[in-house]
Amino acid sequence: MKKGWKVRLDRYRATWTWFTSNPHGGGFGSNYCGPQYVAVGFAVSNIPKGEEYRLVINGKDRGTFVKA
């Protein structure tokens, strides 16, 4: 598998912590207190359109998606 984008979300109480790794080895992240779908939206917001990313939520691999 080629190295690509990876989005990891972890929940602690009501807070979602996310980190997005880019193909070059860097990344960015933050946290959000609210619904999961909003946290995922923030986490993938800076991924370029058409790029694939792997989504991991609370340690479970949810699969590969393409940014619309």
Secondary structure, DSSP 8 states (H G I E B T S, - for coil): ----EEEEEEEETTEEEEEEE-TTS-EEEEEEES-HHHHHHHHHTTS-TT-EEEEEETTEEEEEEE--
